[in-house]
Amino acid sequence: MQNSTDGSHCARGRRIRTVDIRQVRTRVPVLEGQTILEAALQNGVSFPHGCRSGRCGSCKSRLIDGQIEMLSHSRFALTDEEKAAGLILACRAVPKTDTAVAWLGAGDEAAAVRARMRQGTVVSIDDVTHDIRRVRIRPDGTDALAFFAGQYADIRFGPSPVRSYSMANRSGDPELEFHIRRVPGGAASGYVHTVLKPGDRIVLEAPRGSAHLREGHCGPILCIAGGSGLAPIKSIVETALAHGMRQAIHVYFGARTERDLYLVDHFEALTRRHANLAFTTVLSEAQATARRIGIVTQAVADDFPDLANFKVYVAGPPPMVDAAMETAFGRGLNAGDMHADVFFTPQGQPPSGAAG
């Protein structure tokens, strides 16, 4: 290899630069075209992140040194004011020189938990809606898989490609629970809905993601779920209640029609046992129903004029997450109090939450 004029190197025709990640005191190589987040994860650094697509803001970092190119991203994940202040999204930042970065905050506790590869066995499969299956998996070994409520796993079912699905259970349970929606044309979800059976072996890597429950927060909590985005919200809510968090917890579950709802009885039973929990369903396409009608984010906007002291957890498809961010920030939510898990279809990069 030969040094280039800007301090980068070339390997087999690809230019290599480095990024110094200050929290872990590690400098990792970045191949040409790679983002900072891709390079960090490829080199074993548990960099805080969520969607990997510039929508959730979980990988927001400070650029300490160097130059980067910012790929397209949501204006809610990183504002113009934040960019002017030297902040970047690691998942959309492609280094143009050697760089140094630090993710925001004194440190994300989830970043200290390294993802582990595990094998496991499918224990049970059942249909919870016409297009969502609940799959329970028991990982091998005597130790339960530890994770933070709201995190996800990268899973390979049989010969299908690896996809990411959020845990719906509490950490420490002997079995992991996943809610897998069938995506039209989705190789992995199609396999789960047509081929997968109890007793099948799987491979997973977990935990991943930083859109997890912050148990140190004492103010009210707002959770917004769309479709199978209910999975991480279920984990967050059950964990918060089990750990004695007494502040108000508001859960809004948006779906198209009545047949797209699931686990409603479960959440309503929780509200009867816990006075601090409220659960609201919102249907966007139903007509003759006793349930609330409309867009779930509009229902939130109507009910909460001020979100200044809240923590907000959002999980669902990109348009819903964008609308939730716009609503929340417009009602005074601090940017650091938004934790979003964006669910994508197979056309996008394998995301947190649910892919096809």
Rosetta blueprint (number, residue, H / E / L):
1 M L
2 Q L
3 N L
4 S L
5 T L
6 D L
7 G L
8 S L
9 H E
10 C E
11 A E
12 R L
13 G L
14 R E
15 R E
16 I E
17 R E
18 T E
19 V E
20 D E
21 I E
22 R H
23 Q H
24 V H
25 R L
26 T E
27 R E
28 V E
29 P E
30 V E
31 L E
32 E L
33 G L
34 Q L
35 T L
36 I H
37 L H
38 E H
39 A H
40 A H
41 L H
42 Q H
43 N L
44 G L
45 V L
46 S L
47 F L
48 P L
49 H L
50 G L
51 C L
52 R L
53 S L
54 G L
55 R L
56 C L
57 G L
58 S L
59 C L
60 K E
61 S E
62 R E
63 L E
64 I E
65 D E
66 G L
67 Q L
68 I E
69 E E
70 M E
71 L L
72 S L
73 H L
74 S L
75 R L
76 F L
77 A L
78 L L
79 T L
80 D H
81 E H
82 E H
83 K H
84 A H
85 A L
86 G L
87 L E
88 I E
89 L E
90 A L
91 C L
92 R L
93 A E
94 V E
95 P E
96 K L
97 T L
98 D L
99 T E
100 A E
101 V E
102 A E
103 W E
104 L L
105 G L
106 A L
107 G L
108 D L
109 E H
110 A H
111 A H
112 A H
113 V L
114 R L
115 A L
116 R E
117 M E
118 R E
119 Q E
120 G E
121 T E
122 V E
123 V E
124 S E
125 I E
126 D E
127 D E
128 V L
129 T L
130 H L
131 D L
132 I E
133 R E
134 R E
135 V E
136 R E
137 I E
138 R E
139 P E
140 D L
141 G L
142 T L
143 D L
144 A L
145 L L
146 A L
147 F L
148 F L
149 A L
150 G L
151 Q L
152 Y E
153 A E
154 D E
155 I E
156 R E
157 F E
158 G L
159 P L
160 S L
161 P L
162 V L
163 R E
164 S E
165 Y E
166 S E
167 M L
168 A L
169 N L
170 R L
171 S L
172 G L
173 D L
174 P L
175 E L
176 L E
177 E E
178 F E
179 H E
180 I E
181 R E
182 R L
183 V L
184 P L
185 G L
186 G L
187 A H
188 A H
189 S H
190 G H
191 Y H
192 V H
193 H H
194 T H
195 V L
196 L L
197 K L
198 P L
199 G L
200 D L
201 R E
202 I E
203 V E
204 L E
205 E E
206 A E
207 P E
208 R E
209 G L
210 S L
211 A L
212 H L
213 L L
214 R L
215 E L
216 G L
217 H L
218 C L
219 G L
220 P L
221 I E
222 L E
223 C E
224 I E
225 A E
226 G E
227 G H
228 S H
229 G H
230 L H
231 A H
232 P H
233 I H
234 K H
235 S H
236 I H
237 V H
238 E H
239 T H
240 A H
241 L H
242 A H
243 H L
244 G L
245 M L
246 R L
247 Q L
248 A L
249 I E
250 H E
251 V E
252 Y E
253 F E
254 G E
255 A E
256 R L
257 T L
258 E H
259 R H
260 D H
261 L L
262 Y L
263 L L
264 V H
265 D H
266 H H
267 F H
268 E H
269 A H
270 L H
271 T H
272 R H
273 R H
274 H L
275 A L
276 N L
277 L E
278 A E
279 F E
280 T E
281 T E
282 V E
283 L E
284 S L
285 E L
286 A L
287 Q L
288 A L
289 T L
290 A L
291 R L
292 R E
293 I E
294 G L
295 I L
296 V H
297 T H
298 Q H
299 A H
300 V H
301 A H
302 D H
303 D H
304 F L
305 P L
306 D L
307 L L
308 A L
309 N L
310 F L
311 K E
312 V E
313 Y E
314 V E
315 A E
316 G E
317 P L
318 P H
319 P H
320 M H
321 V H
322 D H
323 A H
324 A H
325 M H
326 E H
327 T H
328 A H
329 F H
330 G H
331 R L
332 G L
333 L L
334 N L
335 A H
336 G H
337 D H
338 M E
339 H E
340 A E
341 D E
342 V E
343 F L
344 F L
345 T L
346 P L
347 Q L
348 G L
349 Q L
350 P L
351 P L
352 S L
353 G L
354 A L
355 A L
356 G L
